[in-house]
Amino acid sequence: MSKQVIVFTGGGTAGHVTPNIAIMKELDSEKWDIHYVGSHNGIEKELIAKLNVPYHAISSGKLRRYVDMENVKDVFRVAKGVGDARRVLKKLKPSLVFSKGGFVTVPVVMAAKSLNIPVFIHESDLTPGLANKIAQKFATKIFTSFDEAANYFPKEKVQVVGSPIRKELFSGSAATDYVITRGGSNAIFEFLALHKPMMIIPLSKAQSRGDQILNAQSFKKKGYCMVVEEEQLTKELFLREVNELQQQASTMKRTMREATKTDAISILVNEIEKMS
């Protein structure tokens, strides 16, 4: 029996790549021929190079939320990227494209739609990034980590599955009592899965679009963490909050254990299998 081809795409940050890798590792290599499409110089190229997965580089621009002359150039870069992606997809003839987000994915999902190739996308954050806001128009199905994120997508396409957690995470002896972390979705969902009490210090709006702040607030509301805003951070406040984290740790762990568990990896692999 010939293998089915699946193309993964996602890049710009490790957070757009590692969930893809987690899913790729769970697919049956006897059944699936796995390929990856990314940018020429993004972190995704470096991470995928460590795996035995063919990598296809395409042109891509950067999606900016502000006025910049580079935006004009990027229109042409994205257009070239669509052409690059179409050539790759026409050659590979995949049964499915799985997109994790990041600006490199926009040309890929547009090209897939133009070739009538089904597209799955996964959104990690509580609110969608700009790439997935665009990609949703071309998606067959949309999966989210946060319950709240489902409200930003068409009801007929969206399904809440949680975050794809690396299976190897559970095979270590994970020696940590407490975690001080940023508010990146992949990281905090991993700490949740491991029942590690957290203090989240999210990136400020001066450094990001504010997604980490919303992620952190959602986790705090559910009782999984404490949150300290970066602008308010002082040595004295940090020490007080660490002490409070120690006091609240047992309650947090109990809340984490009682949380509804979803095996995002198994759900996503099962959905992918349906497309074969």
N, C-alpha and C positions, 0 to 999 in steps of 0.2 A: 504494500500500500504506500503510495507517495505521500510525502509529508505536506501538511498545510503550512503556508507561509504566514507569519504574523510580523508586523512592523511596530516597534515601539518608538516613541519620540518624546522628548522632554529635555530641557536644559536651561542653562543660565545660572542655576544654583544646584548644589548637591541635593537639595530638597525636591527637585524636579526629576532626579535621576534614581536615587536610592530606592524609592518605592517601585519603580519600574524593574529594577534589578531583583527586588524581593519577589515580584510576580514571575519574572523570567525564570528564576531558579526553581519555581514550583511547577512549571509547565513540563509535560512529558516530551523529552528530547527525541524520542522515537516517533512522535506524532507531529511535532512542531519544528519548523525551520525558522529560527528567530533572527531578525535583523533589526538594526537600530539606525535611525536617521537623526542627525544632530548638526550642529554648526561646525565650521572649520576649526575654530579655536576655543570653543566653550569647554567648561569643566566636564561636560558629558563625554567628550572625546577621550579625555584622560581616564575617566572611571570605566568606560566600556572597554577601553584597551586592555584592562586587566582580565576581561572575560573572553571566552572563545566565541564571540559574537561579531559577525560582519558589521562594519560601521560605514555608513554612507553620509558624507558631508554635503551640506547644501548652503547656499547663500541665505542670509537672514539679516533683517534690520533689528533695531531695538525699539520696542513700543514705549514711547514717552508720553507722560500725562501733562507735559508742559510744552510751550511754544519754543521751537528750536529749529534752526536751518537744517540740521541733520535729519529732521523728520522728512524733508523733501527728498533727500538722498535715499532714505530708508524705504520710501514708497517703491523706488526702483529695485532696491535690494530684496524686498519682499516679493515683488513681481518676478524677479529672477529666481528667487527661492521656490516659488510655485512651479516654475518651469523645471528647475532642478529636481524637485520632489516628484513631479509628474513622470519624468524620465525614469527615476528610480522605481516608482510604484508600477509603471507599465512593464518594466523589466521583471520585477519580482512577483507581480500578480498576487498580492496578499489577500487572505480571506478577511483580514481585520487590521485596522490601525488603532493602536492604544496610545493615547496622548496624556501626558502628565502635567503639561503646562510649561510656561516659559516662552519667550518670543519666537524661538526657533520652530515651535509647533504650529504656528499659524499657517505658514505656507504648506506644511504637510497635510493638515486637515482639510485645507481648501483644495489641494490637489486630489486628495482621496475622494472628496465629495464629487469633484468633477469627473472622476473615473468610476463613480457608483460603488466605491469601496466603503463598507461599514466603518464607522468611527466610534470608539469608546473614549470618553475623557473622564479623568478623576480630578476633583478639586479638593485639596488638602485643607485650605483655610476656611474660616467662617464666612468670609465674603470672597467672591471669585476675583482672581487676578484679571488683568486686562486681556491677556492671551485667551483665557478660558471664557471670558465674556464674548469674545469674537468667535471662538471655536464652538460654542454651544449651538450656533446657527447651523453648523455643519455636522453636528454629532447625532449618532443613532441612539446612544444611551449616555447618560451622565451619572457618575457616582460621586458621592461626597463623604468626607470624614465627619463633619459636624451636622447634627440635625438641623441647625439653623440655616446652614448653607443651601438646603433644598429649596428654600423660599425664593432664591435668586434665579432658579432655573425652571423651564417648562415642566409642569407636573407630570405630563405624559412621558417624559424622558428620564426623570431623575429618580435615583434610589440611594438612600443613606446606607452605607456599608461600613463606615469607620475607616481607619487608616491601615494600609497594608504594612504589617509588622514583620520584620525579618525573623524567620524561624530560629536562626542561630542565636538570637538574643536570649532565648530561654534555655540555652544549653550551657551557659557560663555559670560561674559562681558569683554576677551582677552585684559586690562587697560594700556597697554604698547604703548608708542609712537615710541621707537626705540629699536633695539635688538643688543646686542653684543654676538656673538656666534662662536662656532667652525664650521667646514665645513661639518659636518655629513649630508648626503643626506636627511634623514627623517626630521630632524629638519628644514633645510633651505627650503624644499618644504612646510612644514607647515607654516612657516613665510611668504612665498610667497603667499600661499592661503589666509592668513589673511591680506595681503598687509602691512606688517610691514617692514619698511626700516631697512636694516641690515649692520652692520660692521662684516665681517667674518674674524676671526683670525684662519686659518686652522692649524691643527697639522702639524708639520714639518716632513720632510722625515726621520729625526732622530728618530721620534716616531711612524711613520706609513709608509705605502707603497706609500704615496703621493697622495692618492685618494682625500683627503679633499682639497688639493691645486688645483687640477683639477676641482673639484666641484665648488669651490669658483671662479676660473677664468671664468668658464662658466657663472655663475650668474652675474659676473661683466660685462662681454661682453654683456650680455642681458640687462644691466641697472638696475638690481635688488638689487645691494649691492655695498659696498666698501670693499676692501681687504687690510689687513695689515699682512705682513709676521711676524711670531713670532720672528725670529732672529733679525729683525729690530726694534722691539717694545721697546720704551722708554716711560717714563711718559709724556714727552713733545710731542712726536709724537702722543701718544694716545689722548691727549687733543685736539691737532690740528685736528685729524681725526674725533673725536666726533663732534667738531664744524662744520666740513665740512659735516658730515652726516646730521646734523640739516639743513644746507643750501640746501642740495640736496634731502631732504626727500619728498617734494611735487612732484618733478620730478620722483623719484623712485616709489612713490605710483601710479602715473598716468601710468607709464610703466607697473607696476604689474597688474593694472586693465585692461590694454589693451592686456595683454598676452593671448595667446591661452589657453583656459581652457579645461582640460580633466578630467573627473570624473573617475579616475583610479579604484576606488572601484566598481562602477557600471559596468565598462567594464570587470573587472576581475571576478566579480560574474556572469555576463552573460556568459563569456567563460567557467566558471566552470559548470554552468547549462547545457551547451551544452553536457557535458560529462556524464550527468545522464541518 
